[in-house]
Each structure stands twice: as structure tokens, then as C-alpha cells.
Amino acid sequence: MATAIPTIPFALVSSLPAHKPATNSIPTFDPGTHCISFLKSCSNIKDFSPIHAHLITTNLIRDPLIASHVLAFFISIDDLDSARPVLSRTREPDTIIWNALIEKQLKNDAPREVFLTYYHMVTQGVMLNISTFHFLIHACSSVLSIRCGGEVHCRILKYGLSDNRSLKNNLMGMYSKGGRLKEVRQLFEKFPDRDVISWNTMISCCVRMGLPGEALNLFREMEVNGVKPDEITMVSLVSACTQVKDLKMGEELLLYIEQNDLEIGGSLLNCLVNLYIKCGNMEKALELLDKYKSEIDVVLWTTLISGHVKSGKIDAAKHLFDQMTERNLILWTTMISGYVQGGFYYESLELFKQMRIANVGPDEVALVTALSACSHMADCDLGRSIHSLILKYGMIVDGFLGNALIDLYAKCGQLDEARLIFVQLPCKSVVSWNSMLHGFCRSGDTKKARTFFNEIPDKDVVSWNTMINCYARCLRIGELFELFHEMQCSNIKPNNLTLVSLLSSCARVGALSNGIWVHVYIRRNHIELDNVLGTALVDMYGKCGCIEKAYESFSEISEKNIFLWTAMIASYAMEGQAKKAIDLYLELEQTEIKPDYITFIALLSACSHGGLIDEGYKYFNKMSSFYNISPRIQHYGCMVDLLGRLGHLDEAVKFIETMPIEPDISIWSALMRACETYHNVELAEYAFKHLIEMNPLNDAAYVLLSNIYAKAGRWDDVSWVRRKLKELGVQKQPGCSLIEQNGVVHEFTAADFSSPRSAEIYLMLDEINSDN
């Protein structure tokens, strides 16, 4: 079948002059341009032959650009023997034709094709010139192929072009992009007369490699050598200051920039603003922006919004966001993730919905962020909608997306769906395994969780900690410590979070012996007591009644935070040592650390247990008047408990009635317990009425009222309470207590005979009662 070239017959093309002047009425017709389009449509030699013949007969083959396209065709079909005659008919040397081809390939963003052309040039014996090497270095830089770059560098040396300034600068730039500081430095040191480009490349490479100090030293050396820095130099130096958050040096650079009349705009302004933001000075960032720029570009908008988000000023970030008329995906994602980081999950999802309404297609980061918000809110329905959106976009459910979906379904209790995604993941990372394990642990089924844990091929410290936490929540102390011993035998070293979980579990059940063992482990392995680990240790000793050991651990830590101080004050409070709790609080006041609302709960609790009514009022009032901490329900509860313990029942009632917040069950229960102690039936009935209004099925309130009536000898009222409980179908929840022995937690419940040693237990209780 004969090949026909559509649109323009060859006869017409050959009859036209090579260059026809353009007029206002007749558009310019360039036969060369059309021939190039015909050449591009060729896929085999059969299609190419008539075009090739036409190019030769019309002498268009002599045009270097057309010759380069012909050359590209022969390379594509691997027929370089046919290319040689083509090149011989051109007006230009071979090198120029090949360079034209390489330049065209670079413009088409095809660096891989450049390397193939370079290979053919070398094998065909084509001479390479400076332009060739510039093109090759550019191609190597675009794909970060340092191996090819090194080969090109060697050929430059072979051609004797190693002293060419522009080639040297380009080679330095290529090595810098590839993170090869050694090669950049070698080239830089051999420069006899360095220009600003050489210095900039060396400085930027140091910044990229995380050597800001060396970059700043180079800047000083640059000045000594009499080379004037430009805006590009300053961008690198300000970025170096940002890396180490050296605001002082950054401001010195800003002063230098202003004194030397360097233009502050574009990338330099962005870097300066980012420096202030990263150093936590949003006000200065906004001042600088106001001083040097009237219109903010998208990069700066994103930087400012991100800065507000990281500073915890989410409202300010949203205010800036709302001012933007055009928002790209990065801005939407920055704002959505800002809400998630701040714990505003509902707002983040609302913004995600607005992004979809604005017809902005989400990327993987935006979808993962939205799924994270759904996980925190346990919003499985919206999570499923996002899952459907992922499938609609044809995205591969793997990596971050796959892990986010597993986490969502696991936290929503949809373990079957989570397991289905997990099984279908093409590549399961340790994060995938851990997300699935977390789901099993949340379900409370320790057996299934442990079975899955055993299946994890490469457990990391998160895997071990997740399983240990699962046992800790379920008070499976024996299995918890067995697992910890297994962890020690593995290649994974326990971290502070592991030890905190162990100590917290010991604190919950009063497992002092195990807690001491963990403390010994910490000392033997020379693990530093930071505030988190120290707080857990103090809390464990405090709850186990070893107040001296608690204070000893507290004293070991030189840099104490408020959580550690509060844990120690709470330990004294639990032991009834109110005076020591207050003394420690007064010691806290001498530091620069400010107490928080939890500190005052511990302090007021100490006052309550110690019966210190004046001190209780003093610190209750000081909390709001001096520290500007608004009292919470827990603080009011401590005060009611304090007044009730001392028998100031009328004062307690007046205190409750003047509370600015609605009293809850804990407040009325505290009053009712005080009424039982001081045999005030009337006030007990008053408190009971409020308790029942809040929860008609409050069995504890009925039982407490029944006890109060019994102590007052009002047996008819006792019978009424019991009948009422029966009518309502309320069953008294039996009280229970926990005790740990040899790693096993024993639970004792009132009127329970399920234990095989029940007879011994009740015999011992009888002996205790008879002794009293």
C-alpha cells in the first residue's frame, strides 16, 4: 500500500520558495515546519522513504533542524548507517546536528533519550564540544544520575575542558543536586578564580547536606575574597539559619541585605518570612511581609498559614485562608491538616467537603489527612465515602492510604473490613501490621490480638508496645511481664514508652514488687529518667504507698516539668501528708514553672485529706485570682469533700448552690457521703433528690440513702428504699477490689463465692472483723 502524506502534496511544497515574506493578508507558510510534522508522524522506514526523498530533492536536508529530526528517526529504528549520508549533506558539522537533537530532547523533557543519543555520538566517533557537555550535564541533573554525570565529567577531562568556568559551575551544580559534597568541594577548591556562581553552588550544597555552620563560614570567606554575594547567596544563608533556628544570625543577614541594597522579594522574602515563622515569631514575619511586599504569592500564603498552624493559631490561619480568592491543593491540604493537628477534626472534615465542592481533586496526602480525622471521630460512614472516592480516582490502596484505611476501620471496630484491606495490600509494611494489631487490641480480645502479634514478621518497638499496652489495659500483669521478657530476648530494645506502660500497670493494681523490678531494670540499663518516665515512676510508688521512694525518684530528675511536680504532690495527698504536699507546692512556686489545673486538684485533695479548710479556700481562690485558671468541676468537688469531711454541711450546701457551673453526680455524692458520716438525714435526702434527677437508676445513691436511714433507725424508710430499687429493677453493683500477687491480679467481689479458696477468704475476714 502506497504511503500518502495528508494535507500538503509534495509538488506544492517543492514549488514554494524556501522563505516567503509574510504579509498582513497572507499567513507565512514554512515548508520546513510542515516537513518536521510529517517526520514526527513516521513510525517505520516505509513511511519515511518518500519524505526522505523529498527532503533530498528540495535540499531541505541541508537545514540543521530538519537534519536533526531525520537523525532522531534513524536512531529510533536503530539504523545509524543510513544516518551518515544524511549528515554529510548538511551545511553544518556533525556535532551541531547531534547537539540540535540533544537540545530538542531536553526541551521535550526526555533526558533518557539524551543519554541514548550521547551513547551513539561516542560510538560513531562524533566530536563533542562545550555545548554538548552542557546539555549532558543538564540531563544528568534532571534525573540525578550521578553515575552518568561522573562519566561525562571524565570525558570533559579527556577533552581538556576541565578549566572551562561554565562547565565547572554546571558540574558543581549537578553534584550538589545529587548530594555529593565531596565532589563539589574538590571542584570548588580547584577553581583559580571563583565567581559568585561557584560560591553559591558550594554554599547551597552545604545547606542541602545539613551543614549550616559551614555554609555561613563560606559566606565570610567569600567576603574576604572580594566576591559580592547576590540574592541567591542570601537565600541559601537564610535557609541555613532556618535549619538551626538561629534568628540572631538571620537578622544579621537581613541587616546585611538591606545595607547592600539587595532586592528582597520572591524566594528571598519567602525564606526570610519562613525563618521568622520557624523561630516562632509570627509578628516579625508579618511586619517583614508588610514592609517588602504588597501582594502575597501562593508560596507565601502557604508559609504564613503553615506558620499560624504550627503556632497553634488555627483561627488566624483560617482568617488568612478565607482571604484567598484562588486556593490550590497545597493550601487546602495545609489548612485541613492544621485542623487535624489541633484536634479540630469536625472542622477539618467540613473543610475537606468544601474542597470537594470547589472541585479541587484531593491527592494522597489530603485523603490520608481526612481519613485520620474520621479515625479520631470514629466516623465510619464518612470514612467509607472517602474510601469510595479513592476507588473512584483509581488510586492504589497501598502505603499511607492503605494504612490510613486500616486504622480507620480498626478504630471504628470494623475489624472484618480492616482485615480485608490488610489482606489485599500488595506490600505490607510494619505500619500496616501495627495498625491491624491496634484494632485487635482495641477490641479487648487479647487472645486474637496475641495470635496476630505472633504473625507479625518484623516486629518493631511499636508492635511490642501495642501488645504490652493491651495487656496493661486488661490488667493481665503476668502476661504483660512475660511479653516484656520476650521483648528483651528479641533484637528490639524497650524504649521509655514500654517502661511507662509497665509502671502504669503496676500503679493501677498496686503491684509494688513488679514496679521495683522495673525501676531496677531502668538503673541497670543506665536509662535516663526523663520527665515522662520519672512521672510514671513517682506515680507508681505513690499509689503503692512508698512515699519515700517516690520522693527519691522525684529528686533524681534535675529538669522537672509540671507533670512531675503534680505527681509528687498527688502522692503526698494520697498518703494524707497534706503539710508535705503544701510545702512541695510552695517550693514549686519558687521555680519558673507555673502550676496547671491538675496541680490544684492534687493540692486541694491534699487539703481535703488533711482537713485544712483555710488552706483549701486560699488555694482555691489563688488558682483563679493569681494564675487565671478557671475552677473545674473537680476543684469544686474537692472543696465540697473538704467541707463535708469537717462537718461544715450547711456551708457545703451554700458552696454548691453558688457554683457558677452545674453540679454533677460527684458533687452531690460527696455531700451525701458527708451526710452519712455526720448523720444528717435531711441534707442526705436533699442530695439524693438531685442525684436521682440526674440518674434515676443510680444504685449507689439508693444504697447510700438506705445506709443513712439504717443508722438513724428509720427502718420503714429503709424498706421503702429497697422496694423502690426492686420496682425500678435496679440491682446493686457489688463492690470489688484488686490485688496483685506473683504477677496475677486477684479480684475480690462482695458476696462472691466463685474462688476455690472462698472458705479461707471469708474465715480471714471474720477474724479481721472480730479483732476490730
Number of C-alpha atoms within 10 A of each C-alpha: 4 7 11 11 13 8 7 13 10 18 9 9 18 16 9 12 11 15 11 12 10 10 8 6 6 8 10 12 16 14 20 18 12 14 21 17 12 16 19 14 12 14 12 12 13 12 17 19 13 15 19 17 12 17 21 13 10 14 14 21 25 18 16 22 20 22 27 26 22 25 22 23 21 20 18 15 11 12 13 16 11 13 18 14 10 19 22 13 16 18 13 14 14 21 17 19 22 27 24 20 24 27 22 17 20 19 10 10 13 16 22 15 19 23 17 13 22 22 11 16 17 11 9 12 8 15 14 19 14 14 16 19 21 17 19 25 26 20 26 25 22 16 15 18 16 19 10 17 21 17 10 19 21 13 15 20 11 10 13 10 16 16 13 12 17 14 19 22 22 19 26 26 24 27 26 25 23 19 17 16 17 11 15 25 18 11 17 19 11 11 16 9 10 16 16 15 19 21 22 26 26 26 26 25 26 25 22 19 13 14 16 24 14 14 26 20 11 18 21 10 13 19 11 10 11 9 14 14 19 15 18 15 21 26 19 24 28 29 22 28 25 22 17 15 18 16 18 10 16 21 16 12 17 17 12 13 17 12 9 12 9 15 13 19 14 15 15 21 21 21 23 27 24 23 27 23 24 22 17 17 16 19 11 15 23 14 11 16 20 12 10 12 13 8 9 15 11 15 13 19 19 23 19 25 23 23 26 22 22 17 16 15 15 21 12 16 24 17 11 15 20 11 10 13 6 9 17 13 14 16 20 20 23 21 23 25 26 26 25 21 17 14 13 17 23 16 14 25 22 13 18 23 13 13 19 12 10 10 9 14 13 20 14 15 16 19 23 20 25 27 30 22 27 29 23 17 16 18 17 19 11 16 24 16 12 18 17 12 14 18 12 9 11 9 12 13 20 19 16 16 20 25 26 26 29 29 28 29 27 27 26 22 17 16 19 11 15 24 16 11 20 22 11 12 17 13 12 15 15 17 19 24 21 24 26 25 24 23 24 25 27 17 17 14 13 17 11 14 22 17 12 17 22 10 10 15 10 9 19 16 15 19 20 21 22 21 23 27 22 25 25 22 16 14 20 18 25 18 15 22 18 12 17 20 11 13 18 11 10 11 11 15 13 17 12 17 15 19 22 21 22 26 28 22 26 29 22 18 21 22 25 20 15 22 22 17 12 19 16 12 13 16 12 9 8 9 13 13 18 16 19 15 21 24 27 24 29 29 28 31 27 26 23 22 17 16 21 13 16 25 17 12 18 22 12 13 16 10 9 19 16 16 18 24 22 27 24 27 30 28 27 28 26 20 18 18 18 24 15 15 27 21 12 17 20 11 11 18 12 9 9 7 12 12 19 15 18 17 22 25 25 25 27 33 28 30 28 25 18 20 19 17 17 10 16 23 15 11 17 22 16 14 20 13 11 9 13 11 16 13 18 13 17 18 21 21 24 26 25 27 30 28 25 25 22 16 16 16 21 12 13 20 18 11 14 20 12 10 12 10 12 10 16 14 18 17 22 24 22 21 26 29 20 25 24 19 14 16 16 17 18 10 18 23 16 14 23 22 14 16 23 15 11 12 11 14 17 18 16 15 24 22 17 18 24 20 16 25 23 15 15 14 11 14 13 11 15 21 14 12 18 15 12 13 18 11 9 10 10 15 12 14 11 11 9 11 10 13 14 20 15 10 19 15 17 13 11 18 14 10 11 11 13 9 12 8 9 14 11 11 13 14 11 12 12 12 10 10 9 8 7 6
